[in-house]
Amino acid sequence: MVIILHGWEGITSSTYCVRTGDRLFRNCYSVFRFNFRYHGSRHYLNNGLIYDTALEEVFKSLSRAAGMLDGFQDFIDGYSLGGTI
């Protein structure tokens, strides 16, 4: 399975996520597009700077997604994960 992580302030329906997922799926990969909290359509819920310090939550979610297909190798495809400084 390939887990796709969108970029800063992105969303899983961004063109680059959808096109990458489609290409991978057409090449027989299972695809999981992960949406970070307070990004994309829920960006307005955040009143200040976004800190993805909920790493434990993200790790648990990604581990659960990776465990959906036991016996298969998992990959992570991430975009612009450095954030804005």
C-alpha positions, -999 to 999 in steps of 0.1 A, spaced: 0 0 0 11 35 -7 1 62 19 0 96 3 6 126 26 -5 160 12 16 192 15 13 221 39 -22 235 40 -30 209 14 -59 184 11 -61 148 -2 -83 160 -31 -54 182 -44 -46 175 -80 -11 161 -71 -26 137 -46 -54 125 -68 -32 121 -99 -5 103 -80 -30 80 -64 -47 73 -97 -13 64 -114 -4 41 -85 -38 25 -84 -36 18 -122 -3 2 -116 -19 -23 -90 -10 -5 -58 -35 0 -30 -36 37 -21 -45 55 11 -47 93 10 -42 108 45 -57 142 55 -39 160 84 -60 176 111 -68 213 104 -57 212 68 -77 215 36 -114 221 41 -110 223 79 -82 249 78 -107 275 91 -109 257 124 -74 268 134 -71 302 149 -33 304 150 -3 287 136 -6 251 127 17 228 146 15 192 136 27 182 171 0 156 173 26 132 159 13 104 181 -22 108 166 -7 108 131 15 78 138 -14 58 152 -35 67 122 -9 58 97 0 26 115 -37 16 114 -39 24 77 -7 4 70 -22 -26 89 -52 -27 67 -35 -50 42 -14 -74 62 14 -91 43 20 -63 19 49 -38 19 39 -2 27 53 30 13 48 66 22 47 94 -4 48 129 11 48 164 -3 62 196 11 63 183 46 87 210 58 60 235 65 62 273 63 88 292 83 
